[in-house]
Amino acid sequence: MAVLLRRLLPPGRPRAAWGGSLGPREAGLCTDPGAAVRVRFAPSPTGFLHLGGLRTALYNYIFAKKHGGTFILRLEDTDQTRLVPGAAENIEDMLEWAGIPPDESPRRGGPAGPYLQSQRLELYAQAADTLVRTGAAYPCFCSPQRLGLLKKEALRNRQPPRYDNRCRNLSQRQVAQKLAGGPKPAIRFRLDEEAPAFQDLVYGWNRHEVASVEGDPVVLKGDGFPTYHLACVVDDHHMGVSHVLRGSEWLVSTAKHLLLYQALGWPPPRFAHLPLLVNADGSKLSKRRGDLFLQRFAAAGFLPDALLDLLTNCGSGFAENQMGRTLAELIAQFDLSRITCHSALLDLEKLPEFNRLHLRRLVSSEAQRGQLVGKLQALVEEAFGSQLTDRAVLDPGYVERVILLRQGHICRLQDLVSAAHSYLWTRPAVGRAQLGAISEKVDEIATRVLGLLEGPATSLTQDTLNAELKKLSEGLDGTRHSHVMQVLRMALSGQPQGPPVAEMMVCLGPNEVRERIRKVLCS
């Protein structure tokens, strides 16, 4: 900032000279076709990573990987008053959890660092200095009070607030006097030039005449911190960003950014603005809703691939929508030219079904299934703890059997430690009277089932058990098959409803089934 202020007073070049090096006004955004693809996800750590941010990061990631490029995480922490403790760490943690880690980031480092904007202030000061020297920017001494009054007056007149450009025509003498006697000024960028048209890779040709609807914007604040407009231009240039994929809310601001690129004599990247992610009813997705934070989905047991699959399924960028795509398949099938301008409707009620598909895919892989066994063991320990009177239920073979038998009936691994599945881990407290209320032939049913279990364990398949239990019921005069099933289900699980009885028996194993039936008979 000090360097900048020292250069405010010397005569600058004619204003007509700035930006002339880029050629025609209708400049396209073509970059060197041989240049490497470099994209960035640049959130502000003013909150934890949410689904909207994950979607922007995902599209940047799969675009980079599709073209053998680099995915950069840059944290825009210039608004120091709004920083949330732990948010910067959370953003990178959640990208890694989601399986889309950055190639360059504050944590990983890289050739274009530092990757925190608060550590790049000298670069912004240099750029602002260049803008002032060439007449493309000027110091603004307006107080917050005056700016507040301008805003109130505009709102009172039902007009959009805009700066009145009061300081843009101060003489050198006036600037010198104000620099000597007051606080450091902000630096404002002149919106004198006609905004160039540009071809967005999603929205097509665009032109926004920002000078006609707003005043000269601040690009560097008095405290030396840049605003978004200057910071993103400077950083994208110095980090060699080739393509900017960001939310469509920034589409109108792109005109200002292109003017800044011209004023600084830098070629711009190509832009692709992603349509908004909105709720299923079309309402705006709130960044402040805690239930949209990624850590909530991770803690609830949702799989990263299920979230990525849902986010791409509700949007565009692919030849067809289909459920169950892996990240590798998303990368292979992604086509930026297929992204439409329509908002993406996010229906979180579909997430459990997406998760079920991806969970079954993991179960089908022997290596992945082993990891699921370890996770479920930990969940059982956490959920039941001291209630585990028989720790044999933590045996990997038994846990794997539970997962294999229940895989098509659960959406998350956590479902297996819910109350409905507690019988898998602890013996239910069932009294003989509860069974007697279902059927008067409890003893006979129990005796016949115990006899059935005396056979070889290899015969305990679901099909075999279903057939044998059907025969058993037919041999009991005056007893319906459904009553036999209810008695057994209650004895084994303590619940009136649940999985098929044959599946429960196979899952628990013959020894445990015998123990539970005998326990009820003795109660």
Salt bridges, closest charged atoms under 4 A:
GLU26 OE2 - ARG207 NH2 2.39
GLU76 OE2 - ARG74 NH2 3.40
ASP79 OD2 - ARG82 NH1 3.65
ASP93 OD1 - ARG107 NH1 2.86
GLU96 OE1 - ARG107 NH1 3.45
GLU96 OE2 - ARG108 NH2 3.83
ASP103 OD2 - LYS65 NZ 2.82
GLU104 OE2 - ARG38 NH1 2.88
ASP129 OD2 - ARG7 NH1 2.32
ASP129 OD2 - ARG133 NE 3.50
GLU153 OE2 - ARG156 NH2 2.70
ASP164 OD2 - ARG146 NH2 2.51
ASP192 OD1 - ARG168 NH1 2.61
GLU193 OE1 - ARG25 NH1 3.74
GLU194 OE2 - ARG207 NH1 3.15
ASP200 OD1 - HIS273 ND1 2.61
GLU209 OE2 - ARG207 NH1 3.90
GLU214 OE1 - LYS256 NZ 2.83
ASP216 OD2 - ARG168 NH2 2.93
ASP235 OD2 - ARG74 NE 3.61
ASP235 OD1 - ARG120 NE 2.64
ASP236 OD2 - ARG40 NH2 2.89
ASP236 OD1 - ARG74 NH1 2.88
ASP291 OD2 - ARG289 NH2 2.83
ASP305 OD2 - ARG361 NH2 2.93
ASP309 OD2 - HIS358 NE2 2.91
ASP335 OD2 - ARG338 NE 3.75
GLU353 OE1 - ARG356 NE 3.05
GLU381 OE2 - ARG391 NH2 2.39
GLU400 OE2 - ARG369 NE 2.73
ASP415 OD1 - ARG412 NH2 3.09
ASP443 OD1 - ARG432 NH2 2.27
GLU444 OE2 - ARG448 NH2 3.22
GLU468 OE2 - LYS471 NZ 3.78
GLU503 OE2 - ARG406 NE 2.62
GLU512 OE2 - ARG427 NE 2.79
GLU512 OE2 - ARG516 NE 2.74
